[in-house]
Amino acid sequence: MKFALVTGGSRGIGHAVCIALARDGYAVIINYAKNSQAAEETRNMIVSEGGNAMLLPFNVACKEEVDKALDLWESEHSGEYISVLVNNAGIREDNLMIFMQDEQWDKVLGTNLFGFFYVTRRILKNMLTKRNGRIINITSLSGLTGMPGQTNYSASKAGLIGATRSLAIEVAPRKVTVNCVAPGFIETDMTRDINQEEHKGRIPAGRFGKPWEVAAAVSFFASDSASYITGQVLSVNGGLHT
């Protein structure tokens, strides 16, 4: 059985990624921090379609929780390993830099960037041993171009792109690929407070994207067809680049 772990997999883009990978034949490990109901709904949807899914709650920003949860999973799945990791868990705490609080900076960097480090480091060993693995990091248009009021978010997502490129070089000889998917404006809970009418005019496609459109890019990077692609950033943004 092929296992894929999706952090922040209960809602939005994470939910869509879980569904897509399950349809690709993966047993999906749905990570979440708090919303158990949404995670259960995601699992039930996968199971109803004949797929295989399980829940694994932990806060990606807490190293102890990450290690404890993954130790437990490995003890219950002897001889098996996670071959696809999607680092999707992310949060926003927007504010102008001059008004930004320490907690807003620490919380966003802790989840979006430190979380990548804690989870990926823990999963990577088995991928390297097995000489097979796919790591897909969900970054953002904000990490490529910057956005006002998102200094913390942009820093975390730009850092994720840099980490992706460096790690890709490190692990390529062991047949592990590391890539980014960079969504633009996507209709999710995270963008619910954004007025679509104010931004549609900037987007060449004339609309916000759907979570399944991001999930399709993740599905590609996880596939055998992407075995010679690593260290790349694929933007899913309707043509919005500036």
DRENRO-165400 format. One record per residue (C-alpha): z, y, x; residue in three letters. Coordinates in steps of 0.2 Angstrom, whole numbers, padded with zeros to 4 digits, always signed. Layout:
REM residues N
ZYXAla
...
REM end
This chain:
REM residues 242
+0000+0000+0000Met
-0004+0017+0006Lys
+0009+0030+0004Phe
+0007+0049+0003Ala
+0022+0062+0003Leu
+0019+0078-0006Val
+0033+0091-0004Thr
+0036+0102-0019Gly
+0026+0090-0029Gly
+0033+0093-0046Ser
+0023+0108-0052Arg
+0008+0119-0049Gly
-0003+0114-0034Ile
+0009+0101-0029Gly
+0008+0092-0046His
-0011+0093-0045Ala
-0011+0086-0027Val
+0000+0071-0033Cys
-0012+0067-0047Ile
-0027+0068-0036Ala
-0020+0057-0022Leu
-0014+0044-0035Ala
-0031+0043-0041Arg
-0037+0041-0023Asp
-0026+0025-0023Gly
-0011+0032-0014Tyr
+0007+0027-0019Ala
+0013+0045-0021Val
+0031+0051-0016Ile
+0035+0066-0026Ile
+0047+0077-0017Asn
+0056+0091-0026Tyr
+0072+0102-0024Ala
+0078+0106-0041Lys
+0066+0103-0055Asn
+0069+0084-0059Ser
+0061+0086-0076Gln
+0045+0092-0070Ala
+0045+0079-0056Ala
+0048+0065-0069Glu
+0033+0072-0079Glu
+0022+0071-0064Thr
+0027+0053-0060Arg
+0025+0048-0079Asn
+0008+0055-0079Met
+0003+0045-0063Ile
+0010+0029-0070Val
+0002+0032-0087Ser
-0015+0032-0078Glu
-0011+0015-0069Gly
-0005+0024-0053Gly
+0011+0021-0042Asn
+0023+0036-0039Ala
+0041+0038-0035Met
+0053+0053-0033Leu
+0062+0058-0017Leu
+0072+0074-0020Pro
+0077+0084-0005Phe
+0077+0103+0001Asn
+0064+0104+0014Val
+0073+0119+0022Ala
+0089+0108+0025Cys
+0086+0096+0040Lys
+0101+0085+0035Glu
+0094+0082+0018Glu
+0076+0079+0025Val
+0083+0066+0037Asp
+0094+0057+0024Lys
+0081+0056+0011Ala
+0068+0049+0023Leu
+0080+0037+0031Asp
+0084+0030+0014Leu
+0065+0029+0009Trp
+0062+0019+0026Glu
+0076+0008+0023Ser
+0069+0003+0006Glu
+0051+0001+0012His
+0053-0009+0028Ser
+0037-0011+0038Gly
+0028+0003+0028Glu
+0025+0021+0033Tyr
+0019+0037+0025Ile
+0001+0040+0031Ser
-0003+0056+0022Val
+0009+0071+0022Leu
+0006+0086+0011Val
+0017+0101+0016Asn
+0016+0110+0000Asn
+0034+0116-0004Ala
+0034+0135-0003Gly
+0042+0150-0011Ile
+0040+0169-0012Arg
+0053+0183-0011Glu
+0042+0198-0011Asp
+0048+0215-0006Asn
+0042+0230+0005Leu
+0048+0227+0023Met
+0059+0243+0023Ile
+0069+0236+0008Phe
+0068+0217+0013Met
+0085+0209+0014Gln
+0090+0196+0028Asp
+0091+0183+0014Glu
+0073+0186+0008Gln
+0067+0184+0026Trp
+0077+0169+0030Asp
+0074+0160+0014Lys
+0055+0161+0014Val
+0054+0157+0032Leu
+0066+0142+0030Gly
+0056+0134+0016Thr
+0038+0138+0021Asn
+0039+0136+0040Leu
+0055+0127+0045Phe
+0052+0115+0031Gly
+0035+0110+0038Phe
+0044+0107+0055Phe
+0058+0097+0048Tyr
+0048+0085+0037Val
+0032+0084+0049Thr
+0043+0080+0064Arg
+0051+0066+0055Arg
+0035+0058+0048Ile
+0025+0060+0063Leu
+0032+0046+0074Lys
+0026+0032+0063Asn
+0009+0040+0061Met
+0007+0041+0080Leu
+0013+0023+0082Thr
+0001+0016+0069Lys
-0013+0027+0076Arg
-0017+0034+0059Asn
-0012+0049+0049Gly
-0016+0064+0039Arg
-0006+0080+0038Ile
-0012+0094+0026Ile
-0002+0110+0026Asn
-0004+0122+0011Ile
-0005+0139+0018Thr
-0012+0155+0009Ser
-0024+0169+0009Leu
-0009+0179+0013Ser
-0007+0170+0030Gly
-0025+0175+0034Leu
-0027+0193+0029Thr
-0009+0199+0025Gly
-0003+0206+0009Met
+0008+0221+0005Pro
+0025+0216+0000Gly
+0023+0199+0008Gln
+0028+0202+0026Thr
+0040+0187+0025Asn
+0027+0176+0016Tyr
+0013+0181+0026Ser
+0022+0178+0042Ala
+0027+0160+0036Ser
+0010+0156+0031Lys
+0001+0163+0047Ala
+0014+0153+0057Gly
+0009+0137+0048Leu
-0009+0140+0053Ile
-0004+0142+0071Gly
+0007+0127+0071Ala
-0007+0117+0062Thr
-0020+0121+0076Arg
-0007+0117+0090Ser
-0001+0101+0082Leu
-0019+0095+0079Ala
-0023+0096+0098Ile
-0007+0086+0102Glu
-0010+0072+0090Val
-0029+0070+0089Ala
-0029+0056+0103Pro
-0019+0045+0091Arg
-0031+0047+0076Lys
-0019+0059+0067Val
-0028+0074+0059Thr
-0019+0091+0055Val
-0027+0103+0043Asn
-0024+0118+0032Cys
-0029+0122+0014Val
-0027+0141+0011Ala
-0027+0145-0008Pro
-0031+0162-0014Gly
-0025+0167-0032Phe
-0022+0151-0041Ile
-0015+0150-0058Glu
+0003+0143-0055Thr
+0021+0147-0059Asp
+0021+0156-0042Met
+0008+0168-0048Thr
+0014+0170-0065Arg
+0021+0188-0062Asp
+0004+0194-0055Ile
-0007+0203-0067Asn
-0024+0194-0066Gln
-0034+0208-0073Glu
-0029+0219-0058Glu
-0036+0206-0046His
-0051+0198-0054Lys
-0062+0212-0049Gly
-0059+0209-0031Arg
-0063+0190-0032Ile
-0082+0186-0031Pro
-0080+0171-0043Ala
-0072+0183-0056Gly
-0056+0172-0060Arg
-0041+0164-0053Phe
-0042+0146-0047Gly
-0035+0131-0054Lys
-0023+0119-0045Pro
-0035+0105-0046Trp
-0047+0115-0036Glu
-0035+0116-0022Val
-0030+0097-0024Ala
-0049+0093-0022Ala
-0048+0100-0005Ala
-0032+0091+0000Val
-0040+0075-0006Ser
-0055+0077+0005Phe
-0044+0081+0020Phe
-0034+0065+0016Ala
-0050+0054+0015Ser
-0059+0044+0029Asp
-0073+0056+0027Ser
-0063+0069+0036Ala
-0058+0059+0051Ser
-0067+0070+0063Tyr
-0060+0086+0056Ile
-0044+0093+0063Thr
-0036+0110+0066Gly
-0046+0118+0052Gln
-0042+0130+0038Val
-0051+0128+0022Leu
-0050+0143+0010Ser
-0050+0140-0008Val
-0051+0157-0015Asn
-0067+0161-0025Gly
-0075+0170-0011Gly
-0060+0183-0008Leu
-0059+0186+0011His
-0052+0203+0013Thr
REM end
